[in-house]
């Protein structure tokens, strides 16, 4: 089997309402998503999606995905999409780094492999059944009252785990925010306080040593070394996210004792193949993990839920669904959706999701 055509589609995904994070310093209103379709000489095809969370969250942006795939395409044409390791080696030689560019291609290859084998991704990733995955809400930065109101809305939709966006330069503001949210929680709720790297180490230590909370603290500072410094001085479990890209980053975090858990996002680490490698390492060292993607439609969400569903329950935390925040749905009614606080991956071969051609429109680039 060989790849004979690669088509790229660009879709703007407006959010239902503006979203603020990192203490309110970053604002997002529309996501730029790239859908990738690979076609083979045997008539099979696979879909992938790459969607950075804007262009200020990580060193990634929507147009960069399409430019990067244009660079990769000549090396991918003629390759076997089911040979996942070889595909990734080819991409890494043709374009070192730029991990976020490669995720959608890798996802499309997994989809093709599933269709060729007649198996869903969760089965190919080692699971014996499509285990439902708990989902977590994502609460935009706002006043204490605004954030608590959003948590109550999410609770009504089945969410019991929440990611609340905090972080700023004034410690007493975040102390007040965390204390107010904790006081408003119901017994069956937990919150991860996601700082999105906004604190300096001294601010992180000051805030966290003045609050009591039942959940996690995520990415308190910019760098891995700063987060490791904080982890040694606070009692809360630390979750790392934005500072981890490569497998080596995750290995370094473990060696430093910088965290008790990580977020594994295929679009950040280079695709499902590399995300699965990191997931397996996390299981071996006893981490707990949120397995979810950076952004995108229910197609990208579903790919991550396949990986999450195949992860041992004791290592698996709740997964975020970006499509919950979108005003458009390029894969109407398909894929892993929130049903009473859980999302279940499809059991059809591959991803089990196919975009609506009418919504995607014409491809912006075709390589053959």
Secondary structure by P-SEA (a helix, b strand, c coil): ccccbbbbbbbbbbccbbbbcccccccccbbbbbbbbbbccccbbbbbbbbccccccccccaaaaaaaaaaaccccccccccaaaaaaaaaaaacccccccaaaaaaaaaaaaaaaaccccccccccccccbbbbbbbbccccaaaaaaaaaaaaaacccbbbbbbccccaaaaaaaaaaaaaaccccbbbbbcccccccaaaaaaaaaacccccccccccccaaaaaaaaaccccbbbbccccccaaaaaaaaaaccccbbbbbccccccaaaaaaaaaaaaaabbbbbcccccccaaaaaaaaaaaaacccccccbbbbccccccccccccccccccccbbbbbcccccccccccccccccccccc
